[in-house]
Amino acid sequence: MAFTEEEEGKLRAIIAIFDGQAPSLSSDVAAKCPALFAAWDGDGHAYSEGERVSFEGVLYTCLQAHTSQPDWSPTAAPSLWAKVLEAGTPDTPTEEVPEWVQPDSTNPYPLGARVKHNGKVWESLVANNVWEPGAAGTETVWREVTEG
């Protein structure tokens, strides 16, 4: 995707504002703007646990400290990287709440996260939520959000 000169200038201004602050962004905010994070480097880069990188337009968190190798990309090495999942918050307008994605144990939804699933909006009632909203037996971990 090519940007106009004006769009590119605006993007650079936004990045300049957040330069150095990206690591402190919450995961729900960070997941929406992976371009603020350094691209994954598979050429012997030393990564620390918790460090976030952009890879193929998606944000990932390093699960354990390691020195990168070309074949240890975030999509190829799930023991080293976890995709940061997008989630809304109670303040997120319903139409902007992202779709639910099945998390792993390495990237669960936090308490209060809001997602859309099967045409409904759900809010996580627990931290580290990996269960499917609305599935049988999940009444204590998700609640359906009713607006109005």
LOMIMAR-839873 format. One line per 3 residues: number of its first residue (from 1); for each residue x, y, z of C-alpha. Coordinates in steps of 0.02 Angstrom, whole numbers, always signed. Example, Ala and Ser with C-alpha at 12.3 -4.5 7.8 and 13.67 -1.06 7.14 Angstrom:
<pts>
1> +615:-225:+390 | +684:-53:+357
</pts>
This chain:
<pts>
1> +0:+0:+0 | +72:+167:-52 | +44:+325:+50
4> +26:+499:-20 | +158:+623:+33 | +32:+703:+152
7> -16:+536:+230 | +166:+488:+250 | +202:+654:+337
10> +58:+626:+458 | +116:+449:+494 | +294:+510:+529
13> +225:+642:+648 | +125:+510:+743 | +276:+395:+754
16> +383:+540:+816 | +257:+574:+955 | +262:+392:+1011
19> +447:+365:+980 | +517:+282:+1134 | +344:+264:+1211
22> +284:+114:+1111 | +352:-13:+1238 | +243:+64:+1374
25> +81:+52:+1274 | -47:-71:+1339 | -69:-228:+1234
28> -243:-179:+1174 | -177:-12:+1109 | -13:-83:+1044
31> -101:-220:+943 | -189:-85:+842 | -26:-2:+788
34> +111:-132:+759 | +203:-10:+645 | +259:+84:+802
37> +368:-64:+848 | +531:-120:+771 | +518:-254:+638
40> +574:-429:+688 | +758:-456:+648 | +814:-635:+617
43> +998:-593:+603 | +1066:-628:+777 | +965:-496:+870
46> +959:-520:+1060 | +776:-515:+1115 | +721:-502:+1295
49> +565:-576:+1372 | +417:-458:+1349 | +493:-363:+1203
52> +368:-329:+1063 | +402:-333:+877 | +307:-309:+716
55> +308:-454:+593 | +206:-458:+433 | +96:-318:+500
58> +57:-407:+663 | +121:-372:+838 | +208:-511:+938
61> +278:-523:+1115 | +438:-616:+1153 | +402:-759:+1275
64> +582:-799:+1321 | +748:-713:+1298 | +844:-776:+1148
67> +959:-726:+1005 | +864:-731:+841 | +895:-844:+695
70> +819:-832:+520 | +707:-984:+551 | +642:-923:+720
73> +517:-794:+656 | +363:-758:+762 | +253:-868:+652
76> +380:-1011:+646 | +430:-1016:+830 | +275:-1016:+943
79> +382:-1061:+1094 | +472:-894:+1074 | +332:-778:+1016
82> +148:-744:+1054 | +33:-643:+943 | -39:-492:+1034
85> -228:-504:+1015 | -337:-352:+989 | -476:-325:+1114
88> -592:-184:+1156 | -619:-111:+1328 | -781:-56:+1415
91> -750:+116:+1335 | -737:+47:+1158 | -890:+86:+1050
94> -980:-77:+1006 | -951:-56:+819 | -763:-48:+848
97> -748:-203:+958 | -635:-328:+866 | -682:-506:+825
100> -633:-642:+948 | -482:-746:+901 | -445:-912:+987
103> -299:-872:+1103 | -165:-989:+1164 | -106:-1001:+1343
106> +30:-876:+1293 | -88:-736:+1239 | -252:-745:+1337
109> -379:-605:+1347 | -367:-496:+1504 | -504:-456:+1627
112> -624:-330:+1547 | -575:-367:+1367 | -718:-350:+1244
115> -735:-452:+1085 | -867:-493:+956 | -914:-675:+929
118> -1061:-752:+838 | -1143:-581:+815 | -1134:-533:+999
121> -1015:-427:+1104 | -937:-514:+1254 | -836:-451:+1403
124> -708:-558:+1492 | -748:-580:+1677 | -578:-656:+1717
127> -395:-628:+1680 | -304:-752:+1568 | -463:-797:+1473
130> -436:-927:+1336 | -614:-992:+1325 | -736:-964:+1182
133> -870:-834:+1223 | -1044:-907:+1234 | -987:-1089:+1237
136> -1071:-1204:+1362 | -992:-1186:+1534 | -917:-1013:+1505
139> -1051:-913:+1595 | -929:-870:+1735 | -789:-812:+1619
142> -885:-710:+1487 | -1040:-603:+1496 | -1141:-543:+1347
145> -1138:-354:+1335 | -1306:-274:+1305 | -1304:-93:+1254
148> -1442:+27:+1289
</pts>
